[in-house]
C-alpha cells in the first residue's frame, strides 16, 4: 500500500491504495514514517516527493478502521507529519488529487506543494467530533493564514485549487504534479544533499 523508490537523488513515496481513495490505516502510517525516516538517513537523497495513485491523494483516515478502533487519535499521524517536517532535505507534495483529513497534515509538513487542478483541501474535524493533530492547525495557519485555517477547521470549508494557490497552500498547479515536482527539484538534486540541507536549515 506504500511504495518507496530512490534514484538519482530523489526518493518518491507513493500512496498506492487507489481503490480506497488512498485512505490511510495505522499500518500505512507506520510504513510512511519508516519510509520518510529511511530517506532522511540516506546520504544520497536530496529530495523527497510524496504522491499517490488514482484520482485522490488521500481521503484521510480509513473509516472502517476509525469505527473499529482508535485510528482518529493514533499518534502515528503526528509522528508522520513530524518526520516530514524534520526531514533534512527538500520535501514536495505532488498531489494527484484531493487531500483530506489527517492526510492534509502530510501535505502541510512538506516544503512545497504541487496540485492537479480540481484538487480540494479539507479537514472535517468539526463534523467528525475529533481534534486535529497537534501540529496541523499552526502549520495550516502559517501557510494559508489564520482566517483560512478557521474556515477549514471550524466551518468545515473545502478549499479548491485556485484559492489554495492564492492563499499559499499550493505553490504550483500542474496537469502532472509528479513530473512537475521532478522538474522543480532539478536544481536541488544538482546541488546535492549537504547544500540543500544547509539552505533548508536557514529557512
Secondary structure by P-SEA (a helix, b strand, c coil): cbbbbbcccbbbbbbccccccccccaaaaaaaaaaaaaaaacccccbbbbbcccccccccccaaaaaaccccccaaaaaaaaaaaacccbbbbbccbbbcaaaaaaaaaccbbbbcccbbbbbcccccccccccccaaaaaaaccaaaaaaaccccccccaaaaaaacccccccccaaaaaaaaaaaaaaacaaaaaaaaaac
